[in-house]
Amino acid sequence: MVRVNRENRTKFYTVKCPDCENEQKIFQRASTVVDCVVCGKVLAEPKGGNAEIKAEIIAENE
């Protein structure tokens, strides 16, 4: 039996909203538009595989 080592290929990002500076976590491969929960600004939009992140990435979480 062959054992396959799989790394976690996706990440969560902690991002900071450019308008209100709220910090929240978003998925790297978001399939829907992600809005800031405080002010409603778009933080990420789906673009095929990975989402286009429109906010400052503070940290990468696995």
N, C-alpha and C positions, 0 to 999 in steps of 0.2 A: 504494500500500500504506500502510495506516495503522499507525503504530507506537504501541503502547500502553505507557505508563509505569506500571508496577505497583510500588507500594511493598510492602515486606515487611509484611504485615498481622498477622503473629503474632510473639510475643516469647517469650523465655525469661527467667525471673526467677531471681535469686539470692535465696534465702530463708534465714532463720535459724530453726531449730527452737526453740520456746518452752521445751522441757524441757531439752535437752542442749546447746543453742546451736551445734549442728552446722550448717554452711553447705552447701547443695547447690543445684543448678540444676534448675528444673522448667519444663515447657512450659505456656504460658498456656492452651492448649486441651487439657489432659490428658484422655484418654478413659478412664482407669482411675484408681483411687485411688492417690495417691502417698504412700508412707510414708517416714519418716526412716530412713536406712540404719543409723544408730547405735542409736536407742532404739525405733524402730517406731511413733512417734506419727504420726497422719494429718496430712499437710501440705496436701493438696489433694484435692478430690472433684469428679468430673465433674458439671456442671449444664447440660446442653444444649450451648451454644456454648462459652463460657469456663468454666474450672474455678473452683470456689470455693476460694480460697486461705486457709488457716487458720494461716498463719505470717507472720512479719514479712518484708516485702519489702525487701531491702537494695539491690538494683540491678536495672535492666531491661537486658537484653542482646538484641541483634537478630541 
